Amino acid sequence: MPLIELQDITFTYRGAKNPALKEISLSIEPGEFVGIIGPTGAGKSTLCWVISGVIPQIIRGKYKGKATVKGLPANKTPVADISQIIGLVQQDAEAQLLMTDIEKEIAFPLENLRLAPEEIDRRLNEALDLVNLRSERFRHPFYLSGGQKQRVAVAAALAMEPEVLVLDEATSELDPIGAEEVHNLAASLKNKGKTILMVEHNIDELAKVADRIIVMDQGAILMDAPIREVLSKVDFLQSLGIYPPQVTQTAYALQKMGVEIDPMPITMEEGLEAFGRFN
């Protein structure tokens, strides 16, 4: 059974004329790393909020269709319960950090679950180790870099031991170093078997780790396929203002000139191997 399944989801925000999501259907299997891409306003964050139960339970509007998370109805199961299955990390890390040090930030939601102290300690230490912040555990979040703040937000989500981690443009407000920290963490979690959904504008980074890509525009899913198949549609993506990795664009341009390149490279390593054959 899929961990996440959406069937014909349509959602319109209060006061809006047009739906933010239009008849969205998809399923996510355990262990998948799924990238979600699309121009601004495509409905990517709205999709994440539907999956996490925030829509329609907290953010109200006109909601149609069926969304299930591990068989539970996402529109009716309390968000606090869904958060133990779906860990949602949004782009503004500071808005998600409320406590005076990292340890309290991670422990607070666990205390609300009334977990035993020894269980809280176990989850706290494991989450800190996963994001490589154990040595910073007593620092105030204010003094952390952007990448570290985002890693704290990820640690707080992971401490709930969710089966799915949803990263909603978690690197969009970070400098290159901070973004690299989050991308490396996502790759590490994938290698540990975690199911990940990542809304991301950096297609080069997604190309390194994603199994499949969902392309959205104007509230609809235009394409849902393995990553190499999606990124090979260079003209289609560029028409949406989405640019595949430069190595893919270069290979595509060579193909149009009659040069045979198969398979289409999507990472720099693959590009070096493909172009090296011409020496």
Protein Blocks (a to p, Z undefined) as FASTA:
>chain_A
ZZbdcehiacddehiabdfbghiacdddehiacddeddehilmmmmmmmmnomamklmgc
ddedjddeehiafklgcfklmmmmmccddfblmlmpmbfbfklmmmmmmmmnopafklmm
mmmmmmmmmnopmmmmmpcfklpcfklmmmmmmmmmmmnopabdcdehklmmpcfklmmm
mmmmmmmmmmnopacddddfblmlmmmmpmbdcddeehiafbdcdfklmmmmmmlmmmno
pacdfklmmmmmmmmnopacddddfbfklmmmmmmmmZZ
